[in-house]
Amino acid sequence: MRALVEKIKEVLFAVVPITVLVLVLSFTLTPLEPHLIIRFSIGAVVLMAGLTLFLMGVNIGITSIGNHMGAALAKRNSLLILIVAGLALGFFISIAEPDLHILAQQVDEVTKGLLPKFALVVVVSVGVAVMLALGMVRIVYNAPINIFLTVAYIIIFVLAIFNPPEILAIAFDASGATTGALTVPFILALAVGVSSMKKDSRASEEDSFGLLGIVSAGAIMGPMVMNLFTRSQFTAGEMAADTVVSQSIFTPFLQNFPDVSADVAIALSPMLLIFIFFQIVYFRLPAKQFIRTVVGMGITYFGLVLFLVGVNAGFMDAAREIGKKMAMFENRFIVIGLGFLIGLVTILAEPAVHVLTDQVEDVTSGYVKKRLVLFTLCLGVGASVALSLLRILVPGLQLWHFLLPGYIISIIMTFFAPKLFVGVAFDSGGVASGPMTATFILAFSQGVAAATPGADVLADGFGIIAMVAMTPVLALQILGLLFLLKTKTKKGGAEKNG
């Protein structure tokens, strides 16, 4: 009961700010229709209930599975088994990730089927599988994470030269969408499990993070490699016809529930089946622990279903309409400022953000506080949404104008920031761009692009997830450098006093 109360407090802290901000906007600067306001309010309540159950279920179920699997694979000390397991886990986890399907569906609609949903999901999942396998090998064989990430992003930059802006936006968005509410806790736990087998406690702590960032790089490569062979020719994107706002209050919830329930069941099934297989042939956990883990998976299922129904049915239409009305403001500084504020509070409601920040505090034994990491992430995501709106509103600004220098600086910083913070930073990029970003912020940016003269929903509306995935990488490494400076200052002061 104490744990439940703590989770409820955590969820209220996460969801109330974005709820209050949207309600204030809907009654003042961007007035919304009454049915949209009511639906948004219902969605917020459903979302909070779902997020509470999800976070509890993750602690009981998914984290346990990932830890056991990671430790088991590391114990086998077989490169072949590690690679095969990494490929299989990466592919099946990614292909079942709800956030990736949400993005792929929106891409399919805006491109009028030129980039089909199934094709995008598969190529992204293949990229994730390859990089997950290589990332696990890196942990076991102690390859430096900064060198690994440098090579990965050099490959990405080379691929970017041969791809159009539309593919760049979709590819970088995919990197954020694939590390969603289900993928994040499992991969984080998997990394902890693999690295826990190391005898060096400091190396184990540092290598507990970074695997998500590596996986995200694979998701970027997938669509760009595919386009080298397909050479798709894109036209200007438009809002899909079925994005017309429903006038009903309850119909969207009823329509979303069966589809979301099926999607989440498909998403969790591979993880559960793999766990049962490992339990039979390898783990042989006590019956009580096995049942507890399965129950945790069940709680995760119901929580994620409620969360996604609340977001899809209650938040998306409101976000799109707010975006459209904000684009009509004559004062662009107000639009960009509100965008910063929306990004600042939306990240608090991302489920995987709380999983990461909890794990950072646990792994570092409280040395790096959860609230400090959360505050840094909020600033980073707020800046990313503001910059994305600037890109939509100012003709000539393109996504690569931000991503190229941003990632070059990020890679350079990996050679100076503490290794722990490098891993956390690149993980945070994927974590920050979860279901709230893939639905609320993406719908908001598409609404702004649709109502902005000269803007293109495909080239300008997409890409915001990519920005959300990049800025936390910079912000967390800067935080790491500040920690390093603080440590050196204390050490220098102690030596001087000594």
LINVEN-V428409 format. One record per residue. N is the residue number from 1. RES is the residue in one letter. SS is DSSP state (hx for helix, st for strand, lp for the rest). Layout:
BEGIN
N & RES & SS
N & RES & SS
END
This chain:
BEGIN
1 & M & lp
2 & R & hx
3 & A & hx
4 & L & hx
5 & V & hx
6 & E & hx
7 & K & hx
8 & I & hx
9 & K & hx
10 & E & hx
11 & V & hx
12 & L & hx
13 & F & hx
14 & A & hx
15 & V & hx
16 & V & hx
17 & P & hx
18 & I & hx
19 & T & hx
20 & V & hx
21 & L & hx
22 & V & hx
23 & L & hx
24 & V & hx
25 & L & hx
26 & S & hx
27 & F & hx
28 & T & lp
29 & L & lp
30 & T & lp
31 & P & lp
32 & L & lp
33 & E & lp
34 & P & hx
35 & H & hx
36 & L & hx
37 & I & hx
38 & I & hx
39 & R & hx
40 & F & hx
41 & S & hx
42 & I & hx
43 & G & hx
44 & A & hx
45 & V & hx
46 & V & hx
47 & L & hx
48 & M & hx
49 & A & hx
50 & G & hx
51 & L & hx
52 & T & hx
53 & L & hx
54 & F & hx
55 & L & hx
56 & M & hx
57 & G & hx
58 & V & hx
59 & N & hx
60 & I & hx
61 & G & hx
62 & I & hx
63 & T & hx
64 & S & hx
65 & I & hx
66 & G & hx
67 & N & hx
68 & H & hx
69 & M & hx
70 & G & hx
71 & A & hx
72 & A & hx
73 & L & hx
74 & A & hx
75 & K & hx
76 & R & hx
77 & N & lp
78 & S & lp
79 & L & hx
80 & L & hx
81 & I & hx
82 & L & hx
83 & I & hx
84 & V & hx
85 & A & hx
86 & G & hx
87 & L & hx
88 & A & hx
89 & L & hx
90 & G & hx
91 & F & hx
92 & F & hx
93 & I & hx
94 & S & hx
95 & I & hx
96 & A & lp
97 & E & lp
98 & P & hx
99 & D & hx
100 & L & hx
101 & H & hx
102 & I & hx
103 & L & hx
104 & A & hx
105 & Q & hx
106 & Q & hx
107 & V & hx
108 & D & hx
109 & E & hx
110 & V & hx
111 & T & lp
112 & K & lp
113 & G & lp
114 & L & lp
115 & L & lp
116 & P & lp
117 & K & hx
118 & F & hx
119 & A & hx
120 & L & hx
121 & V & hx
122 & V & hx
123 & V & hx
124 & V & hx
125 & S & hx
126 & V & hx
127 & G & hx
128 & V & hx
129 & A & hx
130 & V & hx
131 & M & hx
132 & L & hx
133 & A & hx
134 & L & hx
135 & G & hx
136 & M & hx
137 & V & hx
138 & R & hx
139 & I & hx
140 & V & hx
141 & Y & lp
142 & N & lp
143 & A & lp
144 & P & lp
145 & I & hx
146 & N & hx
147 & I & hx
148 & F & hx
149 & L & hx
150 & T & hx
151 & V & hx
152 & A & hx
153 & Y & hx
154 & I & hx
155 & I & hx
156 & I & hx
157 & F & hx
158 & V & hx
159 & L & hx
160 & A & hx
161 & I & hx
162 & F & lp
163 & N & lp
164 & P & lp
165 & P & hx
166 & E & hx
167 & I & hx
168 & L & hx
169 & A & hx
170 & I & hx
171 & A & hx
172 & F & hx
173 & D & hx
174 & A & hx
175 & S & hx
176 & G & hx
177 & A & hx
178 & T & lp
179 & T & lp
180 & G & lp
181 & A & hx
182 & L & hx
183 & T & hx
184 & V & hx
185 & P & hx
186 & F & hx
187 & I & hx
188 & L & hx
189 & A & hx
190 & L & hx
191 & A & hx
192 & V & hx
193 & G & hx
194 & V & hx
195 & S & hx
196 & S & lp
197 & M & lp
198 & K & lp
199 & K & lp
200 & D & lp
201 & S & hx
202 & R & hx
203 & A & hx
204 & S & hx
205 & E & hx
206 & E & hx
207 & D & hx
208 & S & lp
209 & F & lp
210 & G & lp
211 & L & hx
212 & L & hx
213 & G & hx
214 & I & hx
215 & V & hx
216 & S & hx
217 & A & hx
218 & G & hx
219 & A & hx
220 & I & hx
221 & M & hx
222 & G & hx
223 & P & hx
224 & M & hx
225 & V & hx
226 & M & hx
227 & N & hx
228 & L & hx
229 & F & hx
230 & T & hx
231 & R & lp
232 & S & lp
233 & Q & lp
234 & F & lp
235 & T & lp
236 & A & lp
237 & G & lp
238 & E & lp
239 & M & lp
240 & A & lp
241 & A & hx
242 & D & hx
243 & T & hx
244 & V & lp
245 & V & lp
246 & S & lp
247 & Q & lp
248 & S & lp
249 & I & lp
250 & F & lp
251 & T & hx
252 & P & hx
253 & F & hx
254 & L & hx
255 & Q & hx
256 & N & hx
257 & F & hx
258 & P & hx
259 & D & hx
260 & V & hx
261 & S & hx
262 & A & hx
263 & D & hx
264 & V & hx
265 & A & hx
266 & I & hx
267 & A & hx
268 & L & hx
269 & S & hx
270 & P & hx
271 & M & hx
272 & L & hx
273 & L & hx
274 & I & hx
275 & F & hx
276 & I & hx
277 & F & hx
278 & F & hx
279 & Q & hx
280 & I & hx
281 & V & hx
282 & Y & hx
283 & F & hx
284 & R & lp
285 & L & lp
286 & P & lp
287 & A & hx
288 & K & hx
289 & Q & hx
290 & F & hx
291 & I & hx
292 & R & hx
293 & T & hx
294 & V & hx
295 & V & hx
296 & G & hx
297 & M & hx
298 & G & hx
299 & I & hx
300 & T & hx
301 & Y & hx
302 & F & hx
303 & G & hx
304 & L & hx
305 & V & hx
306 & L & hx
307 & F & hx
308 & L & hx
309 & V & hx
310 & G & hx
311 & V & hx
312 & N & hx
313 & A & hx
314 & G & hx
315 & F & hx
316 & M & hx
317 & D & hx
318 & A & hx
319 & A & hx
320 & R & hx
321 & E & hx
322 & I & hx
323 & G & hx
324 & K & hx
325 & K & hx
326 & M & hx
327 & A & lp
328 & M & lp
329 & F & lp
330 & E & lp
331 & N & lp
332 & R & hx
333 & F & hx
334 & I & hx
335 & V & hx
336 & I & hx
337 & G & hx
338 & L & hx
339 & G & hx
340 & F & hx
341 & L & hx
342 & I & hx
343 & G & hx
344 & L & hx
345 & V & hx
346 & T & hx
347 & I & hx
348 & L & hx
349 & A & hx
350 & E & lp
351 & P & hx
352 & A & hx
353 & V & hx
354 & H & hx
355 & V & hx
356 & L & hx
357 & T & hx
358 & D & hx
359 & Q & hx
360 & V & hx
361 & E & hx
362 & D & hx
363 & V & hx
364 & T & lp
365 & S & lp
366 & G & lp
367 & Y & lp
368 & V & lp
369 & K & lp
370 & K & hx
371 & R & hx
372 & L & hx
373 & V & hx
374 & L & hx
375 & F & hx
376 & T & hx
377 & L & hx
378 & C & hx
379 & L & hx
380 & G & hx
381 & V & hx
382 & G & hx
383 & A & hx
384 & S & hx
385 & V & hx
386 & A & hx
387 & L & hx
388 & S & hx
389 & L & hx
390 & L & hx
391 & R & hx
392 & I & hx
393 & L & hx
394 & V & lp
395 & P & lp
396 & G & lp
397 & L & lp
398 & Q & lp
399 & L & hx
400 & W & hx
401 & H & hx
402 & F & hx
403 & L & hx
404 & L & hx
405 & P & hx
406 & G & hx
407 & Y & hx
408 & I & hx
409 & I & hx
410 & S & hx
411 & I & hx
412 & I & hx
413 & M & hx
414 & T & lp
415 & F & lp
416 & F & lp
417 & A & lp
418 & P & lp
419 & K & hx
420 & L & hx
421 & F & hx
422 & V & hx
423 & G & hx
424 & V & hx
425 & A & hx
426 & F & hx
427 & D & hx
428 & S & hx
429 & G & hx
430 & G & hx
431 & V & hx
432 & A & hx
433 & S & lp
434 & G & lp
435 & P & hx
436 & M & hx
437 & T & hx
438 & A & hx
439 & T & hx
440 & F & hx
441 & I & hx
442 & L & hx
443 & A & hx
444 & F & hx
445 & S & hx
446 & Q & hx
447 & G & hx
448 & V & hx
449 & A & hx
450 & A & hx
451 & A & hx
452 & T & lp
453 & P & lp
454 & G & lp
455 & A & lp
456 & D & lp
457 & V & hx
458 & L & hx
459 & A & hx
460 & D & hx
461 & G & hx
462 & F & lp
463 & G & lp
464 & I & hx
465 & I & hx
466 & A & hx
467 & M & hx
468 & V & hx
469 & A & hx
470 & M & hx
471 & T & hx
472 & P & hx
473 & V & hx
474 & L & hx
475 & A & hx
476 & L & hx
477 & Q & hx
478 & I & hx
479 & L & hx
480 & G & hx
481 & L & hx
482 & L & hx
483 & F & hx
484 & L & hx
485 & L & hx
486 & K & hx
487 & T & hx
488 & K & hx
489 & T & hx
490 & K & hx
491 & K & hx
492 & G & hx
493 & G & hx
494 & A & hx
495 & E & hx
496 & K & hx
497 & N & hx
498 & G & lp
END
